[in-house]
Amino acid sequence: MELFEQLSAKVKNQGKILVFPEGEDARIQGAVVRLLADGLAKPILLGKQAEIDAVAKDNGFDLTGIEIIEPAKYASEQKEEMINALVDRRNGKTDAATAAKLVEDVNYFGTMLVYMKKADGMVSGATHPTGDTVRPALQIIKTVPGSKRISGSFVMQRGDERYIFADAAINIDLDAQTMAEIAIQSAKTAKVFGIDPKVAMLSFSTKGSASAPQVDKVVEATKIAHEMAPEIELDGELQFDTAFVDSVGASKAPGSTVAGHANVFVFPDLQSGNIGYKIAQRLGGFEAVGPILQGLAAPVSDLSRGANEEDVYKTAIITAAQAITD
């Protein structure tokens, strides 16, 4: 089954509530109308009611059944609850006056809806820079237990082939602990996309074939990941061909259940991950779906400001799928 057909089947009629802070954008409105009609999510649009209505009218969108919230006009009792929750969550870093201003910002407001479990996930970034989406998520939703950072993965798809590449979007340089956390996050992402994860910790060395601090980092990361999540099939350090090609894996890493069979590839730094996924995309003909934010305690997705309606629609499906816990 094609990737988004599979994800759509997974989220259909699950009733996942997704909040979209950029409700005045026509791309967002077009996507949420489709999501509701297809039974894939219950959307909430944030923004000024008059502007949302004007965009809908200009584009022929029927927003019936879609909840619209204008943060500045949020009911006083509910707003007070949100302000108090934000102050508590920030644990002394934000006072009530500052929190009252923050919750009038659509990204903070949307993040608080997710944190307070009034929404299952958030999709933003069509008109806001990445920082405006990610910052509130890190301050309020925060990372899952065991992770100190978030990361960004891509699903690489070509025909029936499907792989996860990470980190290819967020962390410029990784220490062993962070690389281990990304491996565990990526295994979880793989399961969302119907992949039974076999995780390769990538290096320019296989099982001690080269010696360097960069290799030592990957060896240590592999050890940490095994200790943190012994149930995950994971091995390293492995060169890419050892991880991917059965015959090479059997030769260079005999006895490994991952070598030659890997489908989740964890790169040792951002530059190699970013270069790697773009080579696969441009030379290998793979579709790169992402970046998918990993490691947050609840799903938040960051759109490109160049996204079209279809991108918003697909990103929302991914976000709803991430909100389903098996």
C-alpha positions as CSV (number, residue, x, y, z in Angstrom):
1,M,0.0,0.0,0.0
2,E,1.3,3.5,-0.9
3,L,2.6,5.4,2.1
4,F,-0.1,7.9,2.5
5,E,-2.8,5.4,1.8
6,Q,-1.5,3.3,4.6
7,L,-1.3,6.3,7.0
8,S,-4.7,7.5,6.0
9,A,-6.2,4.1,6.8
10,K,-4.4,4.2,10.2
11,V,-5.8,7.6,11.2
12,K,-9.2,7.5,9.5
13,N,-12.1,7.9,12.0
14,Q,-9.7,8.0,15.0
15,G,-10.9,11.5,15.8
16,K,-7.5,13.0,16.3
17,I,-7.8,16.7,16.9
18,L,-5.2,18.8,15.2
19,V,-4.7,22.6,15.7
20,F,-3.5,24.8,12.9
21,P,-2.3,28.2,14.1
22,E,-2.3,29.8,10.6
23,G,-6.0,29.6,10.0
24,E,-6.0,32.7,7.8
25,D,-3.9,30.9,5.1
26,A,-5.7,29.5,2.1
27,R,-3.4,26.5,1.9
28,I,-4.3,25.6,5.5
29,Q,-8.0,26.0,4.9
30,G,-8.0,23.9,1.8
31,A,-6.1,21.1,3.6
32,V,-8.3,21.1,6.7
33,V,-11.5,21.0,4.6
34,R,-10.2,17.9,3.0
35,L,-9.0,16.3,6.2
36,L,-12.4,16.8,7.8
37,A,-14.3,15.5,4.7
38,D,-12.0,12.4,4.5
39,G,-12.4,11.6,8.2
40,L,-8.7,11.9,8.9
41,A,-8.7,14.6,11.6
42,K,-10.8,17.1,13.5
43,P,-9.2,20.5,12.7
44,I,-9.0,23.6,14.9
45,L,-8.2,26.8,13.1
46,L,-6.6,29.7,15.0
47,G,-6.8,33.3,13.9
48,K,-9.1,36.3,13.5
49,Q,-12.6,35.1,12.7
50,A,-13.3,37.9,10.2
51,E,-10.0,37.2,8.2
52,I,-10.6,33.5,8.3
53,D,-14.1,33.9,6.9
54,A,-12.9,36.3,4.2
55,V,-10.3,33.8,3.0
56,A,-12.8,31.0,3.0
57,K,-15.3,33.1,1.0
58,D,-12.7,34.2,-1.5
59,N,-11.6,30.5,-2.1
60,G,-15.0,28.9,-1.9
61,F,-14.2,26.9,1.2
62,D,-17.0,25.6,3.4
63,L,-15.6,25.6,7.0
64,T,-18.8,24.1,8.5
65,G,-17.8,21.6,11.3
66,I,-14.3,23.2,11.7
67,E,-13.7,24.8,15.1
68,I,-12.3,28.3,14.9
69,I,-10.7,30.0,17.9
70,E,-9.5,33.6,18.0
71,P,-7.0,33.6,20.9
72,A,-7.5,37.3,21.8
73,K,-11.2,36.6,22.3
74,Y,-10.9,33.2,24.1
75,A,-13.4,32.8,26.9
76,S,-12.0,34.5,30.1
77,E,-12.4,31.4,32.3
78,Q,-10.6,29.1,29.7
79,K,-8.0,31.7,29.1
80,E,-7.2,32.0,32.8
81,E,-6.9,28.2,33.0
82,M,-4.4,28.3,30.1
83,I,-2.4,31.2,31.6
84,N,-2.1,29.4,34.9
85,A,-1.1,26.1,33.2
86,L,1.6,28.0,31.2
87,V,3.0,29.7,34.4
88,D,3.1,26.3,36.2
89,R,4.8,24.6,33.2
90,R,7.4,27.3,32.9
91,N,8.2,26.8,36.6
92,G,9.1,30.4,37.5
93,K,10.5,31.4,34.0
94,T,7.3,33.1,33.0
95,D,5.1,35.3,35.1
96,A,1.3,35.6,34.7
97,A,1.5,38.9,32.8
98,T,4.0,37.5,30.3
99,A,2.0,34.3,30.0
100,A,-1.1,36.3,29.2
101,K,0.7,38.0,26.3
102,L,2.2,34.7,25.1
103,V,-1.1,32.9,24.8
104,E,-2.4,35.5,22.4
105,D,0.3,34.3,20.0
106,V,-1.2,31.6,17.8
107,N,1.8,29.2,18.1
108,Y,1.9,29.4,21.9
109,F,-1.9,29.1,22.1
110,G,-1.9,26.1,19.8
111,T,1.0,24.5,21.7
112,M,-0.9,25.0,25.0
113,L,-4.0,23.3,23.5
114,V,-1.8,20.3,22.8
115,Y,-0.2,20.4,26.2
116,M,-3.6,20.7,27.9
117,K,-4.8,17.7,25.8
118,K,-7.4,19.7,24.1
119,A,-5.7,18.8,20.8
120,D,-3.6,15.8,19.9
121,G,-1.1,17.6,17.7
122,M,-0.2,20.9,15.9
123,V,0.8,21.8,12.4
124,S,2.4,25.2,11.8
125,G,5.1,26.9,9.7
126,A,3.3,27.9,6.5
127,T,3.8,31.5,7.4
128,H,6.0,31.3,10.4
129,P,9.7,30.5,10.6
130,T,10.8,27.2,12.2
131,G,11.7,28.8,15.5
132,D,8.2,30.2,16.0
133,T,6.9,26.6,15.8
134,V,9.6,24.7,17.6
135,R,10.4,27.1,20.5
136,P,6.9,26.9,22.2
137,A,7.0,23.1,21.7
138,L,10.3,22.8,23.4
139,Q,9.3,25.2,26.3
140,I,5.9,23.7,26.9
141,I,5.5,20.2,25.5
142,K,9.2,19.3,25.9
143,T,10.9,16.1,25.0
144,V,9.9,12.5,25.8
145,P,11.6,11.0,28.9
146,G,15.1,9.8,28.0
147,S,15.6,12.5,25.3
148,K,17.2,15.9,25.8
149,R,16.9,17.0,22.2
150,I,14.5,16.7,19.3
151,S,15.7,15.6,15.8
152,G,14.4,15.6,12.3
153,S,14.0,12.5,10.1
154,F,13.0,11.8,6.5
155,V,11.1,8.9,5.2
156,M,12.8,7.9,1.9
157,Q,10.3,6.2,-0.4
158,R,10.7,4.6,-3.8
159,G,8.2,2.1,-5.0
160,D,7.9,-0.6,-2.2
161,E,11.1,0.6,-0.6
162,R,10.9,2.7,2.6
163,Y,13.7,3.9,4.9
164,I,14.3,6.4,7.7
165,F,17.2,8.8,7.5
166,A,18.1,10.8,10.7
167,D,19.2,13.3,11.8
168,A,19.0,15.3,8.6
169,A,17.4,18.5,9.8
170,I,18.0,19.7,13.3
171,N,21.2,18.9,15.2
172,I,24.4,20.2,13.6
173,D,26.8,18.1,15.6
174,L,26.1,15.1,17.8
175,D,27.7,13.6,20.8
176,A,27.3,9.9,21.5
177,Q,24.3,10.4,23.9
178,T,22.4,12.5,21.4
179,M,23.1,10.1,18.5
180,A,21.8,7.2,20.7
181,E,18.6,9.2,21.5
182,I,18.1,9.9,17.8
183,A,18.4,6.2,17.1
184,I,15.6,5.4,19.5
185,Q,13.5,8.3,18.3
186,S,14.0,7.1,14.7
187,A,13.0,3.5,15.5
188,K,9.7,4.9,16.9
189,T,9.1,7.0,13.8
190,A,9.8,3.9,11.6
191,K,6.9,2.1,13.4
192,V,4.6,5.0,12.6
193,F,5.3,4.4,8.9
194,G,4.8,0.6,9.1
195,I,8.5,-0.1,9.1
196,D,9.9,-2.9,11.4
197,P,13.0,-1.0,12.5
198,K,16.5,-2.4,12.0
199,V,18.7,0.5,13.0
200,A,22.2,1.1,11.6
201,M,24.6,3.5,13.4
202,L,26.6,4.8,10.5
203,S,30.3,5.6,10.2
204,F,33.1,5.5,7.7
205,S,34.3,2.4,9.7
206,T,32.8,-1.1,10.3
207,K,33.5,-2.9,13.5
208,G,36.9,-1.3,14.1
209,S,38.1,-1.2,10.5
210,A,39.3,2.4,11.1
211,S,40.4,4.3,14.2
212,A,39.4,7.9,15.0
213,P,37.5,9.9,17.5
214,Q,34.5,10.1,15.1
215,V,34.4,6.3,15.1
216,D,34.7,6.1,18.9
217,K,31.6,8.3,19.1
218,V,29.5,6.0,17.0
219,V,30.7,2.9,19.0
220,E,29.8,4.7,22.2
221,A,26.4,5.8,20.8
222,T,25.6,2.2,19.9
223,K,26.4,1.1,23.4
224,I,24.3,3.7,25.0
225,A,21.3,3.0,22.6
226,H,21.5,-0.7,23.5
227,E,21.4,0.2,27.2
228,M,18.5,2.6,26.8
229,A,16.4,0.4,24.5
230,P,17.7,-3.2,24.4
231,E,14.5,-4.3,22.6
232,I,15.5,-2.4,19.4
233,E,17.4,-4.3,16.7
234,L,20.4,-1.9,16.4
235,D,24.0,-2.2,15.4
236,G,27.1,-0.1,14.8
237,E,29.5,1.1,13.8
238,L,28.6,0.2,10.2
239,Q,29.5,1.7,6.9
240,F,26.5,2.3,4.7
241,D,27.2,-0.6,2.3
242,T,27.7,-2.9,5.2
243,A,24.3,-1.8,6.6
244,F,22.5,-2.0,3.3
245,V,23.9,-4.7,1.1
246,D,23.3,-8.3,2.3
247,S,26.6,-9.7,0.9
248,V,28.7,-6.9,2.3
249,G,27.0,-7.1,5.6
250,A,27.6,-10.9,5.8
251,S,31.3,-10.3,5.0
252,K,32.1,-7.3,7.1
253,A,29.8,-7.9,10.1
254,P,29.0,-11.6,10.3
255,G,26.4,-12.5,12.8
256,S,24.8,-9.1,12.8
257,T,21.0,-9.1,12.4
258,V,21.1,-5.5,11.2
259,A,24.0,-5.5,8.7
260,G,22.7,-6.0,5.2
261,H,19.1,-5.5,6.3
262,A,19.0,-2.0,7.9
263,N,16.0,0.3,7.1
264,V,16.7,3.0,9.7
265,F,20.0,4.9,9.1
266,V,21.3,7.2,11.9
267,F,24.0,9.5,10.6
268,P,26.9,10.8,12.9
269,D,26.2,14.5,12.2
270,L,23.8,16.8,10.3
271,Q,26.0,17.4,7.3
272,S,26.3,13.7,6.5
273,G,22.6,13.1,7.1
274,N,21.6,16.1,5.0
275,I,24.0,15.2,2.1
276,G,22.9,11.5,2.3
277,Y,19.2,12.1,2.0
278,K,19.7,14.5,-0.9
279,I,21.9,12.1,-2.8
280,A,19.2,9.4,-2.4
281,Q,16.6,11.9,-3.5
282,R,18.3,13.3,-6.5
283,L,20.4,10.4,-7.8
284,G,18.4,7.5,-6.4
285,G,15.0,8.8,-7.3
286,F,13.6,8.5,-3.8
287,E,10.8,10.7,-2.5
288,A,11.9,12.5,0.7
289,V,9.0,12.9,3.1
290,G,9.8,15.3,5.9
291,P,11.4,16.6,8.0
292,I,9.5,14.8,10.7
293,L,10.1,16.2,14.1
294,Q,11.1,13.4,16.6
295,G,11.5,13.3,20.3
296,L,8.7,15.7,21.5
297,A,6.2,14.4,24.1
298,A,3.4,15.2,21.7
299,P,3.5,15.7,17.9
300,V,4.2,19.1,16.5
301,S,5.0,19.4,12.8
302,D,6.8,22.3,11.1
303,L,5.8,23.1,7.5
304,S,8.0,24.8,4.9
305,R,6.9,28.3,4.1
306,G,6.9,27.2,0.5
307,A,4.4,24.4,1.3
308,N,1.4,23.9,-0.9
309,E,-2.1,22.6,0.2
310,E,-1.1,19.0,-0.6
311,D,2.0,19.3,1.7
312,V,-0.2,20.6,4.5
313,Y,-2.6,17.8,4.0
314,K,0.1,15.1,4.1
315,T,1.9,16.6,7.0
316,A,-1.3,16.6,9.0
317,I,-1.8,12.9,8.2
318,I,1.7,12.2,9.5
319,T,1.0,14.3,12.7
320,A,-2.3,12.4,13.3
321,A,-0.4,9.1,12.9
322,Q,2.2,10.2,15.4
323,A,-0.5,10.9,17.8
324,I,-1.7,7.3,17.7
325,T,0.1,5.2,20.4
326,D,0.0,1.5,19.8
